[in-house]
Amino acid sequence: MSTRCRAIAEALPITLSEADGARYLHFGTEWIQGAMDVRRPDRLLLAYVEQMMAWLVFLEPPARILQLGLGAGSLTRFCLRHCPDSEITVVDNSVEVIETAHQWFALPRTHPRLKVVCRDAQDFLEPAARRGRYGVVQVDVYDMHARGPAIESADFYRLCAEALSDPGIAVFNLFGEHASTERNLRRIRRVFGDRVLAMPVSEAGNLVVLGFKGPPLAVEWKAVERRAARLRSRLRLPAPHWVEALRRDRAAPMLEV
């Protein structure tokens, strides 16, 4: 265990709660940092976490998925189940969060397609070997108060984009009511050249943003709607609602990004 991981682990007052068959992760506050259906661990319970899988509307599961921020491991469990040909790397800077996910949130300790790394997310992205490596980068890096991203520098967003293959999609969880949201949106749009889709703000206030890399995408709305319907049928994701909201927001005959 690195000194960095140990220091952060000692600083996080992790607590758990349960209600109606769901287990919740907290960092010593009432804010929910993750959730799991105890009987069906691979089910997604939180609306914003479902939205972080919206890349499936536009892209088949890639060879490699990178997840920055583990929380209760919801995205990890879902991707392990439903992206069977994808290798998944998860990076979190707290050994305590990682151990809690193993012990209480059904995160496998060993799995042939899963690698869990205890490291700062931006430090992990720095090496040149990360460039162009991942088809999807999922970013859910929050502080203990769950009120805004813990990493939000322009360099961080640039590194996320550089880690993407071509084509690729980065997904960012922002907090719609937080003072940092507009600043982060500007930085994401600069990095991705305005090739950005913002999902509907969830009831909890989360704003999920997708950044696209690769050839321009132009597709008929009917095709997008058909794919969304398949995701609802196969994975129980409310994808048709996402597409409906995007279509209202963009008011164009085709989806172009």
C-alpha positions in Angstrom: 0.0 0.0 0.0 1.4 3.4 -0.9 1.7 6.2 1.6 -0.7 8.2 -0.5 -3.4 5.5 -0.3 -2.9 5.0 3.4 -3.2 8.7 4.2 -6.5 9.0 2.3 -7.9 5.8 3.8 -7.3 7.1 7.3 -9.1 10.4 6.4 -12.3 8.8 5.1 -14.9 8.0 7.8 -16.7 5.3 5.8 -20.2 4.3 7.1 -22.9 2.0 5.7 -26.6 2.0 5.9 -29.4 -0.3 4.6 -33.0 0.2 3.7 -35.6 -1.7 1.7 -33.0 -4.3 0.5 -30.4 -1.7 -0.6 -27.0 -1.1 1.0 -25.6 2.4 0.8 -22.0 3.8 1.1 -21.4 7.1 3.0 -18.2 9.0 3.8 -19.4 10.0 7.3 -22.2 12.2 6.0 -25.8 11.7 4.9 -24.7 11.9 1.3 -24.9 8.7 -0.6 -21.6 7.7 -2.3 -22.9 4.5 -3.8 -25.6 1.8 -3.5 -26.2 -1.9 -4.1 -29.3 -4.0 -4.3 -28.3 -6.8 -1.9 -30.2 -9.5 -3.7 -29.2 -8.3 -7.2 -25.7 -6.7 -6.9 -25.3 -6.0 -10.6 -28.5 -3.9 -10.8 -28.1 -0.1 -10.9 -30.1 1.7 -8.2 -29.2 5.4 -8.7 -30.5 7.3 -11.7 -27.2 9.1 -12.4 -25.3 5.8 -12.3 -27.7 4.5 -14.9 -27.0 7.6 -17.0 -23.3 6.9 -16.8 -24.0 3.9 -19.0 -25.6 6.1 -21.7 -22.5 5.6 -23.8 -24.1 2.2 -24.8 -26.6 4.2 -26.9 -23.8 5.2 -29.2 -21.0 2.6 -28.8 -20.7 -1.2 -28.5 -18.8 -2.3 -25.4 -15.1 -1.7 -26.2 -12.1 -3.9 -25.5 -11.1 -1.8 -22.5 -13.1 0.4 -20.1 -11.5 2.7 -17.5 -13.4 3.8 -14.4 -12.0 6.6 -12.3 -13.6 6.5 -8.8 -14.9 3.2 -7.4 -17.5 4.2 -4.8 -19.7 1.2 -4.1 -18.6 -0.5 -7.3 -22.0 -0.2 -9.1 -20.6 0.6 -12.5 -17.9 -2.1 -12.1 -20.4 -4.8 -11.3 -22.7 -3.8 -14.1 -19.9 -3.7 -16.7 -18.5 -7.0 -15.6 -22.0 -8.6 -16.1 -23.1 -6.8 -19.2 -19.9 -6.1 -21.1 -18.5 -9.7 -21.1 -15.8 -9.0 -23.7 -14.4 -5.8 -22.0 -11.4 -5.6 -19.7 -12.2 -3.2 -16.8 -9.6 -1.1 -14.9 -10.9 0.8 -11.8 -8.8 3.5 -10.2 -9.5 4.9 -6.7 -7.1 6.7 -4.3 -8.5 5.1 -1.1 -7.5 1.6 0.0 -10.4 1.8 2.5 -12.9 2.4 -0.2 -11.5 -0.5 -2.2 -11.6 -2.8 0.8 -15.1 -1.7 1.6 -16.3 -2.5 -1.9 -14.7 -5.9 -1.7 -16.2 -6.7 1.7 -19.6 -5.1 1.6 -20.5 -4.4 -2.1 -19.8 -7.7 -3.9 -16.7 -6.4 -5.8 -14.7 -9.5 -6.8 -11.3 -9.8 -5.2 -10.1 -11.7 -8.3 -11.6 -11.6 -11.7 -9.9 -12.3 -15.1 -11.3 -9.1 -16.6 -10.9 -6.7 -13.6 -8.0 -4.7 -12.4 -8.3 -2.4 -9.3 -5.6 0.2 -8.8 -5.1 2.3 -5.7 -3.8 5.6 -7.1 -4.7 9.2 -7.8 -6.8 9.3 -11.0 -4.8 12.1 -12.6 -1.5 10.5 -11.7 -2.8 7.3 -13.3 -3.6 9.0 -16.6 -0.2 10.8 -16.9 2.0 8.1 -18.5 2.1 8.0 -22.3 1.1 4.4 -22.2 -2.5 5.4 -21.3 -2.9 7.4 -24.6 -5.6 5.9 -26.8 -6.0 2.8 -24.7 -9.6 2.9 -23.5 -12.8 2.9 -25.5 -14.8 4.3 -22.6 -13.6 6.4 -19.6 -16.1 6.7 -16.8 -15.3 9.5 -14.3 -17.1 9.6 -10.9 -14.5 11.2 -8.6 -16.2 13.0 -5.8 -15.1 14.4 -2.4 -16.5 13.1 0.9 -19.4 15.6 0.8 -20.6 14.5 -2.7 -21.2 18.1 -3.7 -18.7 18.4 -6.6 -15.9 16.6 -8.5 -12.7 16.1 -6.5 -10.6 16.6 -9.6 -11.6 19.3 -12.1 -8.5 20.8 -13.7 -8.3 21.4 -17.4 -5.3 19.1 -17.5 -7.4 16.3 -16.0 -10.0 16.6 -18.6 -7.4 16.7 -21.4 -5.8 13.5 -20.0 -9.2 11.8 -20.0 -9.7 12.7 -23.7 -6.2 11.5 -24.5 -6.8 8.1 -22.8 -9.7 7.5 -25.2 -9.3 5.3 -28.3 -10.8 6.5 -31.6 -13.8 6.2 -31.4 -14.3 6.6 -27.7 -16.6 8.3 -25.2 -15.8 9.8 -21.8 -18.5 10.1 -19.2 -18.4 12.6 -16.4 -20.6 12.9 -13.3 -21.0 16.5 -12.3 -23.4 18.0 -9.8 -25.9 20.3 -11.5 -26.4 22.6 -8.5 -22.7 23.0 -7.6 -20.8 26.2 -8.2 -18.2 24.3 -10.2 -20.6 22.9 -12.8 -20.4 25.6 -15.4 -16.7 25.8 -15.0 -16.3 22.1 -15.6 -18.7 22.2 -18.5 -16.6 24.9 -20.2 -13.4 22.8 -19.7 -15.0 19.6 -21.0 -16.3 21.5 -24.1 -12.9 23.0 -24.8 -11.3 19.6 -24.6 -13.9 17.8 -26.7 -14.4 20.6 -29.2 -18.1 20.9 -28.3 -18.7 17.2 -29.1 -20.6 17.0 -25.8 -24.0 15.7 -24.8 -25.5 16.6 -21.4 -28.0 14.2 -20.0 -31.1 15.3 -18.1 -30.3 16.4 -14.6 -31.3 13.6 -12.2 -33.6 14.1 -9.2 -30.6 14.1 -6.9 -29.0 16.9 -8.9 -26.4 15.0 -10.8 -25.5 16.1 -14.3 -23.9 13.4 -16.5 -22.0 14.6 -19.5 -20.6 12.6 -22.5 -17.6 13.7 -24.5 -17.0 12.1 -27.9 -13.8 11.3 -29.7 -13.4 10.0 -33.2 -15.3 10.5 -36.5 -18.3 12.8 -36.3 -21.5 11.1 -35.4 -24.6 11.8 -37.5 -27.6 9.4 -37.1 -31.3 9.5 -37.5 -33.3 9.8 -34.3 -35.3 6.7 -35.2 -32.1 4.6 -35.2 -31.1 6.1 -31.8 -34.6 5.4 -30.4 -34.4 1.7 -31.6 -31.1 1.2 -29.9 -32.4 2.8 -26.7 -35.4 0.5 -26.8 -33.1 -2.5 -27.0 -31.2 -1.3 -24.0 -34.3 -0.9 -22.0 -35.5 -4.4 -23.0 -32.1 -6.1 -22.5 -30.5 -4.2 -19.6 -33.5 -2.4 -18.0 -31.9 1.0 -18.6 -34.3 3.9 -19.1 -32.5 4.8 -22.3 -35.7 5.9 -24.2 -36.2 8.6 -21.7 -32.7 9.9 -22.2 -33.1 9.9 -26.0 -36.4 11.7 -25.7 -34.8 14.4 -23.6 -31.9 14.8 -25.9 -34.2 15.1 -28.9 -36.2 17.8 -27.2 -33.0 19.7 -26.2 -31.4 19.6 -29.6 -34.4 20.1 -31.8 -32.7 18.9 -34.9 -33.8 16.2 -37.5 -30.7 14.1 -36.8 -28.5 13.6 -33.8 -25.1 15.1 -34.6 -22.2 15.2 -32.3 
